[in-house]
Amino acid sequence: MNETEIQAATSADVPTISTLAHAIWWPTYRDLLPHGQISLMLELMYSESALLDQLKNGQQFVFAVRNGTAVGFVGFQAKPAESIMRIEKLYVLPAEQGKGTGRQLINHVEMLASAVGIHCLELNVYRHNPAKTFYERQGFKVVSEVDIPYHGYTLNDYIMQKCQTMTSL
């Protein structure tokens, strides 16, 4: 099996991100969320125009690429005022899960955050999403629960953080 490579995405990669999101969201959420909510969220967050807006507003994306094919992605954005790097999106194709791809994407974001002096990663995860266990294995801890009104739905999430403590020399 070839090694997974991490590659930065540009606006030219927006169609690939959108295609991946559609391929990942339905199997991930079909038994957890109403189908109307999945369709709405895919349109509002993963249409090409929505993704271009996110890029313009400072969100960065990187792909996990295996054998020349993108198999997952992470979207993230620094929040320097809070000394936090927000992972806004982290998705890996179902067939790729369990191969360390998600961990590689998190590690990459952690490395980029550290390079700009940020030592805390933060993300939201749906409270009923089995991925919560994956995040805990990566060192994330639940710091709060939130209920976010979202276009007639409510997003029931955990906010999770992974923070490195700095030791003085």
PAVEX-258134 format. One record per residue: residue in three letters; x, y, z of N, C-alpha, C in turn. Coordinates in pm, whole numbers, plus 50000, padded with zeros to 5 digits. Layout:
BEGIN
ALAXYZXYZXYZ;...
REM end
This chain:
BEGIN
MET500854988350000500005000050000500895012350000;ASN500585021949913501385034149906501125043150026;GLU502125050750058502025060450167501015071250132;THR500335076350233499415087450213500235100350213;GLU499975108750115500635121750107499635132450148;ILE500145143050209499315154450246499645165650147;GLN498585171050084498785181449982497855193150010;ALA498385205250001497565217150018496575218249902;ALA495375222849933494355224949831494285239749796;THR493895242349673493705256049626492265257349575;SER491935269249529490575271249475490295261849359;ALA491335257849286491135248349174490705234549224;ASP490915231649352490565218649410489165218349470;VAL488445229449466487115230149527486185219149474;PRO486155216149343485285205249298485615191749364;THR486885189249388487285176649453486805176249597;ILE486925187449669486455188049808484955185449811;SER484225191949722482765190349717482385175849687;THR483045169749591482775155749555483065146449673;LEU484205148549738484545140449855483505141949966;ALA483095154349992482115156750099480835148950072;HIS480345149349949479115142049915479325126949930;ALA480495121949892480775107549901480915103050047;ILE481305112150135481565108550275480345111150363;TRP479665122350342478585126250431477425116150433;TRP476995111550317475815102650316476065089950396;PRO477145082450373477335070550456477615073750603;THR478205085350629478545089050767477295092850847;TYR476415100550787475315106550862473935100950831;ARG473775092350731472435088150690471615081850802;ASP472265075150897471535069151009471545077951134;LEU472185089651126472305098451242471475111251231;LEU471295116151109470625129051087469495127450987;PRO468485136250995467445136250891468075139050754;HIS467595132050653468175133650519468075147950468;GLY466995154950504466865168950464467965177550523;GLN468365174450646469435181950710470765179250640;ILE471015166850603472255163450532472315171150400;SER471225170850324471195177850194471435192750212;LEU470775198650313470925212950338472365216350375;MET472935208550466474295211550511475305209650399;LEU475115199450316476005197750201475925209750109;GLU474725214850086474575226449998475195238950060;LEU474935241150190475395253550254476885253550283;MET477475241750303478895241350342479815235650234;TYR479265227650143480135220450050479815222649903;SER478915231949872478755235649732480035242849691;GLU480315243049563481555249549518481595264249558;SER480455271249548480455285549586480675287249735;ALA480105278549818480325279449963481785276849997;LEU482385266949934483795263849960484705275249915;LEU484405281349801485205292849756485115304349855;ASP483895306649909483725317150011484565313950135;GLN484585301350176485365297350293486855299850269;LEU487335296550151488735299250118489025314250123;LYS488125322250066488315336850066488335342350207;ASN487615335750299487535340350437488595334250526;GLY489625328250466490795323850542490865309250579;GLN489835301450546489935287150576490905280650478;GLN491725271750528492665264250444492205249750438;PHE492535243250329492195229050313493445221450272;VAL493565209350321494585200150272493925186550249;PHE494475179550152493995166250116494935155650170;ALA494365143950197495145131650211495015124850075;VAL496145121650014496155115749880496855102249886;ARG496175092049837496745078549831496645073749687;ASN497765068849635497805063849497497285074249397;GLY497585086849422497195097549330495755102149343;THR495005096849441493585100349456493355106249594;ALA492625117449599492265123449728491285114249800;VAL491635110549925490805101250002490245107750129;GLY490605120250154490105127350270490605141650268;PHE490045149750356490465163650364490205169150502;VAL490895180050531490655187650653490615202350614;GLY489655209450672489565223950657489825230050794;PHE490635240450799491035246150929491315260950914;GLN491265267751028491485282151027492015286551162;ALA493055294551159493625299951283492695310351342;LYS492565309851473491855320051550492875325851648;PRO493785334551596494915339151677494505346051807;ALA493375353151806492955360251927492715350552042;GLU492295338352008492055328152113493205318052121;SER494245319952040495355310352032494855296252003;ILE493925295451907493305282651870493405280751719;MET493655268551678493495264551538492215256351532;ARG491215261551462489925254751450489955244951334;ILE489675232451362489435222651256487945223651226;GLU487625229251111486225231351074485625218951010;LYS486465211250942486005199450869487115189150870;LEU486755176650892487725165750882486955153350837;TYR487195149250714486445138050658487355129150576;VAL487145116150593487925105950523486925095950463;LEU487175091750340486285081950276486115069750366;PRO484915063950371484695052250457485715041050435;ALA486085038250310487045027550281488445030750332;GLU488695043450362490025047950407490115048650559;GLN488965048250626488955049550771489645037550835;GLY490355040250944491085029751014492495027550960;LYS492915035550864494255034050804495225044950850;GLY494805053250947495685063750997495585076850922;THR494685077550824494585089550741494085101550821;GLY493045099650900492535110550982493575115651080;ARG494315106251139495385109951232496445118151160;GLN496815114151038497805121850961497315136050934;LEU496035137450901495495150850874495545159451001;ILE495165153651114495215161051241496665164851273;ASN497575155451258498985158251286499515169551198;HIS499085169851072499525180350980499035194051029;VAL497755194751067497205207451116497925211451245;GLU498205201851330498905204651456500295210351428;MET500985204851329502315209751292502225224151239;LEU501235226851152501065240351098500725250251209;ALA499875245951303499505254651415500735257951500;SER501495247751532502695249651613503675259251546;ALA503775258451414504695267051339504335281851351;VAL503065284851381502655298851398502365301951545;GLY502875293351636502775296051778501435292751842;ILE500625284551773499335280351828499475265951875;HIS499085263451999499275250052057497965243752104;CYS496845248452046495555242752083494715240851957;LEU494295228451933493375225451824491975224451883;GLU490985228551806489595227851851488715223551736;LEU487685215851768486715211551668485375208951735;ASN484345208451652483025204151698482775190451639;VAL482085181951717481665168951667480235166551715;TYR479405161551627478025158151660478045148151775;ARG477205150651876477255142451997477005127651973;HIS476305124051867476015109951840476945104051733;ASN477955111551694478875106851591479935097851655;PRO480075085551606481105076651661482525082351647;ALA482725092451563484045098551547484545104851677;LYS483655107551771484075113151901485145104251963;THR484965091051956485945081652011487285082951940;PHE487255084551808488475086551730489205099051780;TYR488475110051797489105122451843489705120851983;GLU489015113552069489565111252203490875103452194;ARG490945093752104492195086252087493325095052034;GLN492975106051969493995115351918494375125752023;GLY493785124952142494145134052249493165145552273;PHE492065145852199491055156252219490215153052342;LYS489775163652410488895162152526487685171252506;VAL486525166652553485325174852548485485186452646;VAL485285198652596485355210352683483985216552706;SER483025213652617481655218452639480705211652541;GLU479415213052570478345208552481477635221052432;VAL477265221052304476535232352248475365227252166;ASP474305235252164473155232852079473025245151991;ILE473335243351862473425254651770472235254451675;PRO471365264751680470275265551582470865266951442;TYR470325259151348470905259051212469795256651110;HIS469255267551055468285266950947467155257050976;GLY466545258351094465425249751129465815236751198;TYR467085233851206467595222051275468395226751396;THR468765217551482469665220751593470855211451584;LEU472045217351582473275209451582473655206751727;ASN473595194251768473925190151905475365185251905;ASP476275194051942477705191151929478425191252062;TYR479555184552061480585186552162481625195652101;ILE482175204652182483375211852143484515204252209;MET485485200252128486625192552178487905200352151;GLN488855199152241490145205652224491285196052253;LYS492385198652185493645191752210494685202652224;CYS495185204552346496125215452372497425209852425;GLN498515215152375499855211452422500265221552526;THR500775216952637501265226352738502715229652706;MET503035241952723504395246552697505195245752827;THR506355240052821507205239452940508315249752926;SER508625256753032509695266653023511045259853036;LEU511985265452966513355259952967514155266253079;
REM end
